[in-house]
Amino acid sequence: MELLFREDAYLKRCEARVTFAGPEGLRLDRTVFYPTGGGQPGDSGFLTLDDGTKLRITDARKGETHEDVLHIPEEGSPLPAVGTQVTAEIDWERRHRHMRMHTCMHLLCSVVTGDVTGGQVGDGKGRLDFNLPDTQLDKEHITAELNRLIGEDHAVAPRWISEEELEQQPELVRTMSVKPPAGGGRVRLLDIAGIDLQPCGGTHVQRTGEIGSVRIGKIENKGRQNRRINILLEE
């Protein structure tokens, strides 16, 4: 399966062919749908068949491997036959909010020093948990620093390194509980020029200015090792 979102997160649609249709979902030979993973929700959208019929896709999930995406149709929908040509189209407005928030969470990693213990990208909101047992966090300062970095409009781009290179730079991995997928020979990094560099398979905006204004919501104590920082898009 060709995962088009990996190289171009701005692709909204693509032509594809159904390669599998079953109770667990639909597989295509290529897709723009990002599957749930790395704290980012799976895309929703539509598959349009040659006769104009639209099949609503409510979610996308990883299949048997990291190269496999299952497209989850709306419950009760008739499934297209294997070999059917379709146009796959994501709900772009929703995806773009995910991209803005996911990129902002990388900026937060540069503002807050500490290992990440968990996180979740939401639609217009997100959260990151940090291992900061004895640290007082200033909500107004974090908000100001995030908006400064957003306003500076830094370039954002994915790039790849080998697994061996990553092993030689363990400091690139900020997450304590989730390690980058291994076994494929290479690892995808998200590079915010001069600000943050770490493994990430998610979708992101091309420049930090595209995120728009944000603010920090609650900062919560979630246990001995967890300080949860909630972020909200202002627009």
N, C-alpha and C positions, 0 to 999 in steps of 0.2 A: 504494500500500500504506500502510495506517495503522500507524504504529509506536507502539504503545501504551506501550512501556517508556520512551519519552522523557519522558512527562509523569507516569507513575506506575510507578516501579520495583518497587512492591510487588504489582502485578497478577501472579497466579500462572497464570491461565488466561483464555481468551477464546473466544467462538464465532467461527468464521471459515469462509470458503469457499475451496476450492482453485481457483486461477486458472491454474496451470501445473503440469505434472508431466512431468519429463524426466530424462535421465541426470545432469544437474547438480544436481537437487534439486527441491523443491516450493516454489511461491510461493502465498501466501495473500492475501486482500484486506486482512487485518489480522493483527497478531501481537504476542505478548508475548515472543517469542524475540529476545534480543540477539545480533547477529552479531559474530563476531570482529573486533576493531578497537580501536585506541587502547591496545593492550597487554592488553586484557581478552578472555578466551576466549569463544567463542560458547556459547550455552546448549544444553543437552540436555534431553530430556523425551519427551513422547508426543503424538501426534494420535489422538484417539478418534473413530471414525466413528459414524454414526447406529446401525449395527447392533451397536455395542459393541466392534468390532474395534479393537485398539490397535496403532498403528504407532510403533515406537520411532524418535525423532529423536536422532542421535548428535552433531550439530553444527549450528550456524547460521553462515552466512557472508554477507558482502556480495555482492550480485549486480552488475548493470551500473552501478548508481548508489548513492549513499549512502542513497537511499530504498528500496532493493531488498534483501530478505532471502531467501536460499535456505535452506530447511530440508532437512538431509541425512539421509535415512532409513537405517536399518540395512541393511547390504549384503544383497542378495537379497530385500528386502521387496517385495511387490506394491504398485504405486503406485495411489492412488485416482484416479478420473477427475476431469477438470476439472468444476467445479460441485458437487462433493461437499461437504456441510456437515460440519465437524469441530469438535471442542473441542481447542484447542491448550493444552497444559499443560507448564510448565517444571519441571525438577528444582529445586525451590525451595531446598532446603538447600544445594545446590552454588552456586546463584546468590547466595544471601545471603552465603555466605563470600566470593564475588567482590566483592560490594558492600562488605562490611566492609573487605576488604583494599584495594580501590581508593580508598576514602575515606581510609584510613590513609596511603596513598601521597601524597595531597594534603597531609596534615598533615606528612609528612616533608619536602615541598617548603618548608614554612614554617620548619622546624627547621634545615635545611641550606641555606646560601646558595650557589647555583651553578646554572648552566644544566643542564638535564636532557638527557643524550645518548641515553637509552634506558630501557626499563622493561618489566616483564611482571607482570601479575596472575596469580596461581596459586590453587589450591584450598587455602586455609589458609596460603599463603605468597606473597611477592611480592618484587620487586627494583626499585630505581631506580639508574641510572648517572648520575653527576654529573661535569661538567667542573671538576675540582678538583685540578689537577696538583701543587700545592705545599701541600696542606692535610692536617694530621693530624686524623683523625676519632676522637672518643671514643665508643665503643660504649655505654658505661654512661650517659653524658650524653644521647645521642640517645634511648635507651630511656626514660629518666626523663622527658624532655621530651614524647615521644609520649604516654606514659601520663598525664602531667599534662593535656595537651590533650584526651585522650579522657575523662578524669574530669571535666573542666569542662563536658562535655555541650553543646558548641556546636551551634547549628542549622546544617543542611546543606540547600541547595536549589539546583536548576538555575534559570537565567534566561537570557534571550536579549538580545543586542545586535546592532546592524547591523554589517555588514562595515566600513562607514565609521567607526563608533565604535571598532572594534578597531584599524583602521589608525592612529587617533589615540592609541591606548594600546598601543604595541608591547611595553611592559614586562609586559603580561598573559601573553604567550606565553613559557613557560619552556622549551619543548622546542626543541632545536637542529636535530634531524633531521626532525621531523614538524610540518607546519604545519596549522592548522585547515582543514577543507574550505571552499573558496571557490566562489562562483558562485550560491549559494542566496539571497543577500541578507542573511542573518542568521547569527549564530554562537551556539552554546549554551555558556554558562559554568557552571562549578560554583562555588558561593559557600559557603564555610565562614565564617560571620559573624565578621568581624574577624580572620580567620586566613589564609585563602588564597582567591584568586579567579583562575581561569584557564580557558581554553577546554577543554571536555571533553564528549564525547558518551556517556560510560559510565554505568553504573548505580551508585547510591550509597545509603547509609543516610540517614535523616532527621536524626539527631543523632549527634555523635561518640561519645557514651556507648554507643551500640549496637555499636561496634567490639569492645569488650571488651579485655582485657589483651593487650599485644603485647610482643615483645622483638626486638632487633636480633641477627641471626645474624652470619655473616661479613661483614667489610668487606674487599673485594678490590681489588687494583690490576689493572685490565684494560687497561692501555696508558697512553700518555702523557697522554691527556685523561680517562681513565675511572677513577672510584672507584665500585665497585659496592657498594651497601648492601642486604643481604638482611634482610627482615622476616618474622616468624613470628607467627601468631595463637596465643595461649597456650591457647585453649579452643575 
